Amino acid sequence: MSARIVKYFEMDGYGRKLNRVLFALSGTELPNPIEGADWRPDPTFDRGTKILSAPELKEVFKRVLKHGFEIVTLAGEMGLKAKGK
C-alpha cells in the first residue's frame, strides 16, 4: 500500500483548533506540536478537491512528498503560508 497525504489540525487541550495544520505522508512520524497541543486528523480532507480549490497546495504537497511532512500556518480562511521544518 502506498503512502498518502493526510491533513492534521493542531488542537489545544480544550479541543480548539490552533493556527497550524500539518500535511504528512501516512506512516510518517509526526513532528511535535506546540506544548499542550496535539495533532488530530481531518477525516473530511480530500486531496483532489482541495488542490483544485487551493492550487497553492501543489507546492506544499511537493514538499510533503520530498520531506515527509509540512506544517503550514493558516492566514485567513484558507490562505496558507508554508513553514519550514
Buried (B, 14 or more C-beta within 10 A) or exposed (E): EEEEBBBBBBBBEEEEBBEBBBBBBEEBEBEEBEEEBBBBEBEEBEBEEBBEEEEEBEEBBEBBEEEBBBBBBBEEEEEBEBEEE
